[in-house]
Amino acid sequence: MDISRKRFVETMVGGSALLLFHGCGGGGSYGGGMPNPMPASGCAPMIAENHGHVLVIPLSDLDSASDKIYDIHGTADHTHSVTLIVQQLKQLKAGSTVTVTTSVTLAHTHAISVSCIVM
């Protein structure tokens, strides 16, 4: 799922180089953030079927020479892990949207769509 530039801007929090986003949970849709001014740089993960999970991607990770594994526990009563491989990190740095699936926990997964703006 590609995210439009307008939607990306609407979900960004102003003034941070490291951004934290999570959805409000519920039926089949991607969680969103609060509409705010566009910062110079940042990543905006959108977590499907979210119920409190949070994914934080430091901008420095976009230059990693190795895969990155993230824990998205947040306020949920369980956790999942998310792996972004080097190629996906490069795609994010180049401005593409990447969609990944979390690990299985309590018989479910979450699709996560991530876009980043790097200035």
C-alpha positions, 0 to 999 in steps of 0.5 A: 500500500502506497501512502500519499504525500498528503497523508504522510504530511498529515501524520508527521509530528513537527520538529522531530528527527525521530518520530513515534507513531501508532494507530488507534486500533480497530477493524482493518484500517491502518492506524494514523497519527495526529495532523501536524506540520511537516518536519524536516525529516522523519519516518511514519509507520502505519500499523494495520489492525493496531491495538497499541503497538508502536514502531520507532525508526531512528533516521540513522538506521536508514544508513545501516549496513545490516538488517534492523529488528524492532520491537513494537510492544507499545501499550499492547499486552503483547509484542511483535518484532519487525525486521527491515532488511538493508534493501528496505532501509535503502528504499526508505532513505530514497523516499519509497514506501515499504510494507512488511509483516510483523512476527506472529504473536497470539495467532496474529500479525500486523502489516506495517507500511512505512514512509520516510522523508530524509532531508 
